[in-house]
Amino acid sequence: MTRPHGTALRVTIFIGENDTFHHRPLSSEIVHRAHEAGLAGASVFHGIEGFGASSLVHTTRPLSLSEDLPVAIVVDREERIRAFLPRLDELVTEGLVVLDDCEVIRSVGRGGKDER
């Protein structure tokens, strides 16, 4: 795996935390497939509140009836993103997938080595 630097493409996938793929959390399945594909990174962020195509508001507030809080997964890696998109088509049957250009200005692993 090469760490990205400079111009990159970011994929943000908005799905529900209760979404599954073959009895496994969908967010986990996406992260593991991104790892297997050799992408530079994937992160899962737990949303506080949001709504999507269903127009249902999902929130963490105590009196809310919803437990299906929004989850966003961000994966960024230049040319490999487009190769990864067909895998997302198989996994994400409900939700929103967004592509946007970004610039990676620093990518440092746990060892502290900056690979700019």
ZIBELHU-V467132 format. One record per residue. N is the residue number from 1. SS is DSSP state (a for helix, b for strand, c for the rest). PHI is phi in degrees with one decimal (999 if undefined). Layout:
n=(N;N)
ss=(SS;SS)
phi=(PHI;PHI)
This chain:
n=(1;2;3;4;5;6;7;8;9;10;11;12;13;14;15;16;17;18;19;20;21;22;23;24;25;26;27;28;29;30;31;32;33;34;35;36;37;38;39;40;41;42;43;44;45;46;47;48;49;50;51;52;53;54;55;56;57;58;59;60;61;62;63;64;65;66;67;68;69;70;71;72;73;74;75;76;77;78;79;80;81;82;83;84;85;86;87;88;89;90;91;92;93;94;95;96;97;98;99;100;101;102;103;104;105;106;107;108;109;110;111;112;113;114;115;116)
ss=(c;c;c;c;c;b;b;b;b;b;b;b;b;b;b;b;c;c;c;b;b;c;c;b;b;a;a;a;a;a;a;a;a;a;a;a;c;c;c;c;c;b;b;b;b;b;c;c;b;b;c;c;c;c;c;c;c;b;b;c;c;c;c;c;c;c;c;c;c;b;b;b;b;b;b;b;c;c;c;a;a;a;a;a;a;a;a;a;a;a;a;c;c;c;c;b;b;b;b;b;b;b;b;b;c;c;c;b;c;c;c;c;c;b;c;c)
phi=(999;-105.0;-74.1;-73.7;-151.9;74.3;-65.5;-141.3;-120.4;-113.5;-110.8;-117.5;-117.4;-101.5;-136.9;-85.7;-67.9;-89.5;-68.2;-130.0;-135.6;51.6;66.8;-120.5;-54.7;-58.9;-59.9;-66.2;-62.3;-64.7;-60.5;-67.0;-69.6;-64.0;-63.4;-61.1;-78.8;79.4;-67.8;-68.7;-178.9;-148.3;-136.3;-112.3;-115.2;-86.5;-75.9;-95.9;-161.7;178.3;-147.9;-138.2;-60.1;-76.4;65.7;-87.5;-85.9;-108.4;-147.3;-93.4;-59.0;-57.0;-90.5;-72.9;-87.1;-90.8;-117.2;-91.3;-70.0;-68.7;-130.5;-117.6;-115.0;-115.7;-125.6;-131.6;-172.5;-45.0;-75.2;-78.5;-59.3;-63.0;-69.3;-83.4;-56.4;-60.1;-67.0;-66.7;-57.5;-69.8;-88.1;-94.0;-97.3;-137.6;138.5;-135.6;-117.7;-122.9;-109.4;-149.1;-73.4;-147.3;-126.1;-89.0;-102.0;-160.4;-140.2;-122.3;-83.1;-60.2;-74.0;87.4;-81.1;-87.5;-106.6;-76.6)
